[in-house]
Amino acid sequence: MEMTKAKSNNQLMKRLLEIRQELHQYPELSSQEFQTTEKIKNWLQDVGCTILPIETETGVVAEICGTKPGPTVAFRADIDALPIQEQTGLSFSSKIDGVSHACGHDWHTTIALGAAFIFAENRDEFSGTVRFIFQPAEETTQGAKQLVEGGLFNDGKIKAVFGLHNQPDIPAGKIGITEGKLMAAVDTLYITVNGHSGHGAIPQHTVDTVVAGSAIVMGLQTAISRNIDPFEPVVITIGKFQAGHGHNVIAGEAKLTGTVRSFNPEVRLQLPDLINRIAGEIAKGYGAKAKVDFVPQVPAINNDPVMTELVREATKEVLGEKAIVKPVPTMGGEDFSLYQEYKPGCFFWVGTGDKEKGVTRQWHDPAFVVNDDVLPETVEVVVNTLSKALQHFSKRN
């Protein structure tokens, strides 16, 4: 199938840059993307896309049908922003105080819209259906869950799902593609330590939860290194420790909040009991008690080998084989992984790094920027990937 080349379509690229800047100037936080949702719907309806009913307050699911029946494949883009004051100095910087697209979700949304526009203009060149998922609340890991519960897969038509993320650590013009592990499972940890409060000058009559809690923090690090296979990556980070109300009063309660990252599903299942045992025994040693709540968030990204090969072939045709790099897995998480529990899929990284253009800052940095120079070729890669997926499942049927 010969699709209109995004790279050579200057009119389309001009439109997409306008959209990107519009989205960037008016960011909205997770689950508050009401205006963003309406804008996306309007842009899609303007080119004849069908908006599908979904039981969520924000987010959009739309589809474009080819002139002939066939399989359905999907592409997901995230649409939410972050509670970060932008410090980029861009002419189209955020106009919303304290909120910015410091992770590039506006860029991802623009790519999905570009691909949707191309499919909408070329309905007679493909068989089947392409669905575009504009997902809210990725930053809180709740958006994918909301869409799944809202009926995303209820009709059983979607055969595969694809997604991407910008990656400033990869040079512009390169695409990071790998099968299997790419991003870690993410879980949240809450630990409450209870002791006995009292005067700081007479600690013998108290049970100090600051001391017990501190020992738990240190003990959890050793627990991982001595209970989990060293070839299985696991990270436990306690990012929040709250205790006490006065400088001379021993705290009777301490609350610890943290994040747990892992790759292996079997290891992930071991972690709640391990953390509960270690925290409980350490607290007991100090005369305190520890209550552990382990809250699962999202599984690890686990790319399907066949879908990954489709992305690789599509990228090779657009950019050449030398553009493909094998990314190093990260302990960062992505709720795209929830879709992979329902359908085979591939999540890949688009290199945006360019020191000369100042594209070096990491995600969630107030000065983070993306690289619009690679927008056209990224749209092409997405269009080519979805086209190959349609052809793949057509042959299987």
C-alpha positions as CSV (number, residue, x, y, z in Angstrom):
1,M,0.0,0.0,0.0
2,E,1.4,3.4,-1.0
3,M,0.4,6.0,1.6
4,T,0.9,9.7,1.1
5,K,4.4,10.6,2.4
6,A,4.2,12.7,5.5
7,K,7.7,14.0,5.0
8,S,6.9,15.4,1.6
9,N,3.5,16.7,2.5
10,N,4.4,20.2,3.6
11,Q,0.8,21.3,4.1
12,L,0.2,18.4,6.5
13,M,3.4,19.1,8.5
14,K,2.5,22.8,8.8
15,R,-0.9,21.8,10.2
16,L,0.6,19.3,12.6
17,L,3.1,21.9,14.0
18,E,0.2,24.2,14.6
19,I,-1.6,21.5,16.5
20,R,1.5,20.6,18.5
21,Q,1.9,24.2,19.6
22,E,-1.8,24.6,20.4
23,L,-1.6,21.5,22.6
24,H,1.7,22.7,24.2
25,Q,0.3,26.1,25.2
26,Y,-2.8,24.7,26.8
27,P,-1.7,21.6,28.8
28,E,-4.1,19.8,31.2
29,L,-3.3,17.5,34.1
30,S,-4.2,13.8,34.3
31,S,-7.9,13.1,34.2
32,Q,-8.5,16.8,33.7
33,E,-7.9,16.8,29.9
34,F,-11.4,18.1,29.0
35,Q,-10.4,20.8,26.5
36,T,-7.7,18.6,25.1
37,T,-10.3,15.9,24.6
38,E,-12.7,18.2,22.7
39,K,-9.9,19.6,20.5
40,I,-8.8,16.1,19.5
41,K,-12.4,15.1,18.7
42,N,-12.9,18.1,16.5
43,W,-9.7,17.6,14.6
44,L,-10.5,14.0,14.0
45,Q,-14.1,14.7,13.0
46,D,-12.9,17.4,10.6
47,V,-11.3,14.6,8.5
48,G,-14.1,12.2,8.8
49,C,-12.9,9.9,11.6
50,T,-15.5,8.1,13.7
51,I,-15.5,8.8,17.4
52,L,-16.3,5.7,19.3
53,P,-18.3,5.7,22.6
54,I,-16.1,5.1,25.6
55,E,-17.1,5.3,29.3
56,T,-14.5,7.8,30.5
57,E,-14.7,11.5,31.3
58,T,-11.6,12.3,29.2
59,G,-9.7,10.7,26.3
60,V,-10.8,9.8,22.8
61,V,-11.0,6.6,20.8
62,A,-11.5,7.0,17.1
63,E,-11.3,4.9,14.0
64,I,-10.8,5.1,10.3
65,C,-12.2,2.2,8.1
66,G,-10.7,1.3,4.8
67,T,-12.9,0.8,1.8
68,K,-12.7,-3.0,2.2
69,P,-13.3,-5.0,5.4
70,G,-10.3,-6.4,7.3
71,P,-8.7,-6.6,10.7
72,T,-8.5,-3.8,13.3
73,V,-5.2,-2.5,14.7
74,A,-4.6,0.3,17.2
75,F,-2.2,3.0,18.1
76,R,-2.1,4.7,21.4
77,A,-0.9,8.2,22.4
78,D,-1.0,9.8,25.8
79,I,-2.5,13.3,26.2
80,D,-1.9,14.5,29.8
81,A,0.6,17.0,31.1
82,L,2.5,17.5,34.4
83,P,2.3,19.9,37.4
84,I,5.6,21.5,36.4
85,Q,6.2,25.2,35.7
86,E,7.7,25.4,32.2
87,Q,11.2,26.9,31.8
88,T,11.9,26.3,28.1
89,G,11.7,29.9,26.8
90,L,9.8,28.6,23.7
91,S,7.6,31.1,21.8
92,F,4.7,28.7,22.4
93,S,5.4,28.0,26.1
94,S,2.6,26.8,28.4
95,K,0.0,29.5,29.1
96,I,-1.3,27.5,32.1
97,D,0.5,28.4,35.3
98,G,2.3,25.5,37.0
99,V,1.3,23.0,34.2
100,S,3.4,21.9,31.2
101,H,4.0,19.2,28.7
102,A,7.3,18.3,30.3
103,C,7.2,14.7,29.0
104,G,6.2,15.3,25.4
105,H,2.7,13.9,25.4
106,D,1.6,16.8,23.2
107,W,4.1,15.6,20.7
108,H,2.9,12.0,20.9
109,T,-0.7,13.2,20.4
110,T,0.4,15.2,17.3
111,I,2.0,12.1,15.8
112,A,-1.2,10.0,16.3
113,L,-3.3,12.8,14.7
114,G,-0.9,13.0,11.8
115,A,-1.2,9.3,11.2
116,A,-5.0,9.5,11.5
117,F,-5.1,12.3,9.0
118,I,-3.1,10.2,6.5
119,F,-5.3,7.1,6.9
120,A,-8.4,9.2,6.6
121,E,-7.2,10.7,3.3
122,N,-6.3,7.3,1.9
123,R,-9.2,5.0,2.8
124,D,-9.2,3.4,-0.6
125,E,-5.6,2.2,-0.1
126,F,-6.1,-0.1,2.8
127,S,-8.4,-2.9,4.0
128,G,-9.5,-3.0,7.6
129,T,-9.7,-0.5,10.4
130,V,-7.2,1.6,12.3
131,R,-8.1,2.8,15.8
132,F,-6.4,5.7,17.5
133,I,-6.4,5.7,21.3
134,F,-5.8,9.1,22.9
135,Q,-5.3,8.1,26.5
136,P,-5.7,10.3,29.5
137,A,-3.9,10.0,32.8
138,E,-0.7,8.2,31.8
139,E,1.3,10.1,34.4
140,T,-0.8,8.7,37.2
141,T,-0.9,5.2,35.6
142,Q,-4.7,5.3,35.7
143,G,-5.6,6.1,32.1
144,A,-5.1,2.8,30.4
145,K,-7.0,1.1,33.2
146,Q,-9.9,3.6,32.8
147,L,-10.1,3.0,29.1
148,V,-10.0,-0.8,29.5
149,E,-12.7,-0.6,32.1
150,G,-14.6,1.8,29.9
151,G,-14.9,-0.8,27.1
152,L,-11.8,-0.4,24.9
153,F,-11.6,-4.1,24.1
154,N,-15.2,-5.0,24.6
155,D,-16.0,-5.6,20.9
156,G,-13.0,-7.9,20.6
157,K,-11.9,-6.4,17.2
158,I,-8.5,-5.0,18.1
159,K,-5.8,-7.5,17.0
160,A,-2.7,-5.5,18.2
161,V,-1.8,-2.2,19.7
162,F,1.3,0.0,19.2
163,G,2.7,3.0,21.0
164,L,5.8,5.1,21.3
165,H,7.6,7.7,23.5
166,N,10.2,10.3,22.7
167,Q,13.6,9.5,24.1
168,P,16.2,12.3,24.5
169,D,19.0,9.7,25.3
170,I,18.7,8.4,21.7
171,P,20.0,10.6,18.9
172,A,17.5,12.2,16.6
173,G,16.9,10.0,13.5
174,K,17.2,6.8,15.5
175,I,14.4,4.5,16.7
176,G,14.8,2.3,19.7
177,I,13.2,-1.1,19.1
178,T,13.4,-4.3,21.2
179,E,11.3,-7.3,21.8
180,G,10.6,-8.4,25.4
181,K,11.5,-6.2,28.3
182,L,11.7,-2.4,27.8
183,M,10.1,-0.7,30.9
184,A,9.6,-2.0,34.4
185,A,6.5,-2.9,36.4
186,V,5.5,-0.1,38.8
187,D,3.9,-0.6,42.2
188,T,3.4,1.7,45.1
189,L,4.4,0.9,48.7
190,Y,2.8,2.4,51.9
191,I,4.3,1.5,55.3
192,T,2.9,2.7,58.6
193,V,5.1,2.3,61.6
194,N,3.4,2.6,65.0
195,G,5.3,3.0,68.3
196,H,4.9,5.2,71.4
197,S,5.4,8.9,71.6
198,G,7.1,10.7,74.4
199,H,9.7,13.3,75.4
200,G,12.9,13.4,73.4
201,A,14.9,13.6,76.6
202,I,13.5,10.3,78.0
203,P,13.6,7.9,75.0
204,Q,13.5,4.8,77.3
205,H,9.8,5.4,77.9
206,T,9.0,5.5,74.2
207,V,9.1,3.5,71.0
208,D,10.8,5.7,68.4
209,T,9.2,5.3,65.0
210,V,11.8,7.5,63.3
211,V,14.5,5.1,64.3
212,A,12.4,2.0,63.4
213,G,11.3,3.5,60.1
214,S,14.9,4.4,59.2
215,A,16.0,0.9,59.9
216,I,13.2,-0.4,57.6
217,V,14.3,1.9,54.8
218,M,17.9,0.5,55.1
219,G,16.7,-3.1,55.6
220,L,14.6,-3.1,52.5
221,Q,17.7,-2.4,50.4
222,T,19.5,-5.4,51.9
223,A,16.3,-7.5,51.6
224,I,16.5,-7.1,47.8
225,S,20.2,-7.8,47.5
226,R,20.0,-10.9,49.7
227,N,16.6,-12.4,48.7
228,I,16.2,-11.7,45.0
229,D,18.4,-13.2,42.2
230,P,21.0,-10.5,41.4
231,F,20.2,-11.0,37.7
232,E,16.6,-9.9,38.3
233,P,16.5,-6.1,38.5
234,V,14.4,-4.7,41.4
235,V,14.4,-1.2,42.9
236,I,12.7,-0.1,46.1
237,T,12.8,3.6,46.7
238,I,11.2,5.3,49.7
239,G,10.5,8.8,48.5
240,K,8.4,10.1,51.3
241,F,9.0,9.7,55.1
242,Q,6.7,11.6,57.5
243,A,6.9,11.5,61.3
244,G,6.7,13.7,64.3
245,H,5.4,17.2,65.1
246,G,8.1,18.7,67.3
247,H,11.9,18.8,67.6
248,N,11.8,17.4,71.2
249,V,9.0,14.9,70.8
250,I,9.6,11.3,69.8
251,A,7.2,10.4,67.0
252,G,4.7,7.7,67.8
253,E,3.9,7.1,64.1
254,A,5.8,7.2,60.9
255,K,4.5,6.9,57.4
256,L,6.7,5.8,54.5
257,T,5.7,5.9,50.9
258,G,7.7,4.5,48.0
259,T,7.8,2.9,44.6
260,V,8.8,-0.6,43.7
261,R,10.1,-1.5,40.2
262,S,10.7,-4.9,38.7
263,F,10.6,-6.8,35.4
264,N,10.0,-10.5,36.1
265,P,6.3,-11.2,36.9
266,E,7.3,-14.1,39.2
267,V,9.7,-11.8,41.2
268,R,7.0,-9.2,41.3
269,L,4.6,-11.7,43.0
270,Q,7.2,-12.4,45.7
271,L,7.8,-8.7,46.7
272,P,4.6,-8.0,48.8
273,D,5.3,-10.9,51.2
274,L,9.0,-10.2,51.3
275,I,8.6,-6.5,52.1
276,N,5.9,-7.3,54.7
277,R,8.1,-9.8,56.4
278,I,11.2,-7.6,56.5
279,A,9.4,-4.4,57.6
280,G,7.4,-6.3,60.2
281,E,10.4,-8.0,61.7
282,I,12.6,-4.9,61.8
283,A,9.8,-2.9,63.4
284,K,9.3,-5.7,66.0
285,G,13.0,-5.5,66.9
286,Y,12.5,-1.9,67.9
287,G,9.3,-2.6,69.8
288,A,7.2,-1.1,67.1
289,K,4.6,-2.5,64.6
290,A,4.6,-2.0,60.8
291,K,1.6,-2.3,58.5
292,V,2.5,-2.7,54.8
293,D,0.2,-1.9,51.9
294,F,1.5,-3.0,48.5
295,V,-0.6,-1.5,45.7
296,P,0.0,-2.9,42.2
297,Q,0.0,-0.2,39.5
298,V,1.1,-1.4,36.1
299,P,3.0,-4.5,34.7
300,A,6.3,-4.3,32.8
301,I,6.3,-3.5,29.1
302,N,6.8,-6.8,27.3
303,N,7.0,-6.4,23.6
304,D,5.6,-9.2,21.4
305,P,8.3,-10.5,19.1
306,V,6.1,-10.6,16.0
307,M,4.7,-7.1,16.5
308,T,8.2,-5.8,17.3
309,E,9.4,-7.2,14.0
310,L,6.7,-5.3,12.2
311,V,7.9,-2.1,13.8
312,R,11.4,-2.9,12.8
313,E,10.5,-3.6,9.2
314,A,8.4,-0.5,9.0
315,T,11.2,1.6,10.4
316,K,13.8,0.1,8.1
317,E,11.7,1.0,5.0
318,V,11.3,4.6,6.2
319,L,14.7,5.4,7.7
320,G,17.0,2.5,6.8
321,E,18.4,-0.3,8.9
322,K,21.1,2.0,10.5
323,A,18.4,4.0,12.1
324,I,17.4,1.1,14.3
325,V,19.1,0.8,17.7
326,K,18.6,-1.6,20.6
327,P,17.5,0.4,23.6
328,V,18.7,-0.2,27.2
329,P,15.7,-1.2,29.3
330,T,14.7,1.3,32.0
331,M,13.2,1.0,35.5
332,G,10.7,3.7,34.4
333,G,7.1,2.5,33.9
334,E,4.4,2.9,31.3
335,D,0.7,2.0,31.6
336,F,0.8,1.0,27.9
337,S,1.7,-2.4,29.4
338,L,-1.9,-2.9,30.5
339,Y,-3.0,-3.1,26.9
340,Q,-0.4,-5.8,26.3
341,E,-2.1,-8.0,28.8
342,Y,-5.1,-8.0,26.4
343,K,-3.5,-7.9,23.0
344,P,0.0,-8.4,21.5
345,G,1.8,-5.1,21.0
346,C,5.0,-3.1,20.7
347,F,6.1,0.0,22.5
348,F,9.1,1.7,21.0
349,W,11.3,4.8,21.5
350,V,11.8,7.7,19.1
351,G,15.2,9.3,19.4
352,T,15.0,13.1,19.8
353,G,18.4,13.9,21.3
354,D,20.3,16.7,19.6
355,K,22.9,18.7,21.6
356,E,23.2,21.4,18.9
357,K,19.5,22.1,19.1
358,G,19.5,21.9,22.9
359,V,17.4,18.7,23.0
360,T,19.2,17.1,26.0
361,R,16.9,17.5,29.0
362,Q,15.2,14.5,30.5
363,W,11.5,13.9,30.9
364,H,9.8,15.9,33.7
365,D,12.6,18.6,33.6
366,P,11.1,22.1,33.6
367,A,13.3,22.9,30.6
368,F,12.4,19.7,28.7
369,V,11.8,20.1,25.0
370,V,11.2,17.7,22.1
371,N,12.5,17.7,18.6
372,D,10.0,18.7,15.9
373,D,12.6,17.9,13.2
374,V,11.8,14.2,13.5
375,L,8.1,14.6,13.6
376,P,7.5,13.9,9.9
377,E,9.6,10.7,9.8
378,T,7.9,9.5,13.0
379,V,4.5,9.9,11.5
380,E,5.7,7.9,8.5
381,V,7.0,5.1,10.8
382,V,3.7,4.9,12.6
383,V,1.7,4.9,9.3
384,N,3.9,2.2,7.9
385,T,3.8,0.1,11.1
386,L,0.0,0.1,11.2
387,S,-0.2,-0.7,7.5
388,K,2.1,-3.7,7.9
389,A,0.0,-4.8,10.9
390,L,-3.2,-4.7,8.8
391,Q,-1.5,-6.7,6.1
392,H,-0.1,-9.2,8.7
393,F,-3.5,-10.0,10.2
394,S,-5.2,-10.0,6.8
395,K,-2.9,-12.8,5.8
396,R,-3.6,-14.7,9.0
397,N,-7.4,-14.5,8.4
